[in-house]
């Protein structure tokens, strides 16, 4: 029998120590990193102990990209997003293996989605709280049914404990908490969008949503900054272009808005919203013909687009009213110089142009009323159109016909809005022009009850009272018209 071989005691000790070293470091130069991986492989992972080991690992080797990467992953799982970003940056500054780079990209993409979706959800919650605040302002008896919703909305916020939802009996007591909750949700949503941007500044979505949040708060300058960034990243996106252009328009940056709407229409010539806003810009810049042409494009795309008819009618009305001083001057001159044929020809030419504008405005307003019979502004402006022509008529019968049509339009406007002061004033004037003194006094008396400082109404009322034989009332009204 061969004698049994035994290891020398010293050799045995060396082998044992080597085994320990292999178990603890697996050949790694950073045992703490290996220990952290073991904790991370547990089910569930022990993030706290893994974090302790990883902090030791980076203390020993600050250039350990893998250690920074794993720390970032742990901070992300704990939703310590700012710390996560810092570790990811440090990992990127280290020399990472291809598989580590791929892992980092996947983690950043996943956390971007998480933060972006969180920003969206926080924005929805903020808007819901704003709605509940207005509902409670109108009727605080609903607080009991809304209280649980408020508690649920605020439950995951750090400072939710200071919102004492069970202790409010009146709106004035609950208002600070409601406003505080809105602010907390707003700030957290903003932070999450900003963190998403830090993770990936090439994605346009956080910029676009942040711009929308600032539009909701009527902070248009900030909204423009974010829309501009979204547009730079996604210049062909129709939603980005339309929203950006609309805020430019509302901020009265007409030239920039104009260029953007033209670009939108190059891509989509039938975009009605873009055409409407383009027409408005032309009108504000005094380019009336371009505005009219654009409204005509709109109705060719959508023949039932009521606002296009109304706005085009307003432009024709404005052009017609602009001609009235010239026409009145011509009419007076022709009356004094009946043999001046050239003067008469000029008057006839100007009157023919006015009549064309009148018919176009009348047609558009009638089409608008056909589409929406309850739009009081259309009736009011149609009344103005008839009042204007009535003042140019040389035949009393035609003049009476125009005033009668104006009367019907203003009455219809008041049927739809009985408190409309402008309709009352013009109805009173129209009835005076028709010598309906008693009828004229009624809307004018209602007007001065609503606005006792309206000097024009007092003047019209003085005329009505005088013709009704109410001398004292007429004198008093005349005095008030002169104040």
Secondary structure as UniProt FT lines:
FT   HELIX           9..25
FT   TURN            26..27
FT   HELIX           31..40
FT   HELIX           47..60
FT   TURN            62..63
FT   HELIX           65..77
FT   TURN            78..79
FT   HELIX           81..92
FT   HELIX           98..138
FT   HELIX           140..142
FT   HELIX           143..154
FT   TURN            155..156
FT   TURN            158..159
FT   HELIX           160..162
FT   HELIX           165..167
FT   HELIX           171..199
FT   TURN            201..202
FT   HELIX           205..216
FT   TURN            217..218
FT   HELIX           220..233
FT   TURN            235..236
FT   HELIX           238..250
FT   TURN            251..252
FT   HELIX           254..267
FT   TURN            269..270
FT   HELIX           272..284
FT   TURN            285..286
FT   HELIX           288..301
FT   TURN            303..304
FT   HELIX           306..336
FT   TURN            338..339
FT   HELIX           341..371
FT   TURN            373..374
FT   HELIX           376..390
FT   TURN            391..392
FT   HELIX           396..416
FT   TURN            418..419
FT   HELIX           421..433
FT   TURN            434..435
FT   HELIX           437..450
FT   TURN            452..453
FT   HELIX           455..467
FT   TURN            468..469
FT   HELIX           471..482
//
